Amino acid sequence: MLQGANLKTTDTSKDLLLEKLAREHQELKARLRMLNRHVALTSAEQVEVAQLKKLKLRTKDRIRYLQQT
């Protein structure tokens, strides 16, 4: 009986993490869209875009991994 409770807690924790990662992914996507609207990017913005793309991809990979487990 106790094992079932632990499984439910784990599932809930996983669901919460998935929700958090999905929100984070959407925030990164929105920031990238905002930066891509600029006619020209400063060098700092270009670096930010590269970092955001990597972070967005890493977040997406984590989401996919959690969905498969």
N, C-alpha and C positions, 0 to 999 in steps of 0.2 A: 504494500500500500504506500509506503514511504517513497519507493522508487518512482511510482506514478506521479507523486507530488513534485519530485525533483525534475522529472521530465517536463512537466507542465511549466515549472519555473524556467527551465532552460529554453523551452519554446517561447515563452513570454519574453525572456531576455533577448533571444535571437530576433524576435519580431520588433522589439524596441530598437535594437541595433540596426536592423534593416530600415526602419523608419528614419532613424537618425542619418544613416548613410544616404538615403534617398533625398532627404532635405538638403544635406550637404552637397550632393551632386547637383541638385537644382540651383542652389546658390552659386556654385562654381560656373554652371552653364549660363546663368543670368549675368554674372560679372564678365564672362568672356563675350557674351553678346554685346554688352555695353562697350567694352573696349573695341570690339570689331566695328562698331559704328563710327569710330574716329576716322577721319580722313588720313591722318598720319599718327603714328605712335612714337612717343619718346623712347629712348633706349631703355629707360626704367620700365615703361609700359610693355615693351617687347619682351623683356625678361619676365615680367609678371605674367604675360600671356603664356609663355613657355612653361612656367611653373604651374599655372592654373591648369593647363592641358594635361600635364603629367599627373597632377593631383586628381583631376577629374577622372582620368583613366584608371588610376590606382583605386579610387573610390568605386568606380563601376566594376572593376575586377573583384573587389571585396564583396560587393552586392551579389554578383554572380556566384562567387564561391559559397556564400552563406545560403543562397537559394538552393544550391545543389546538395548541401549537407543536411 
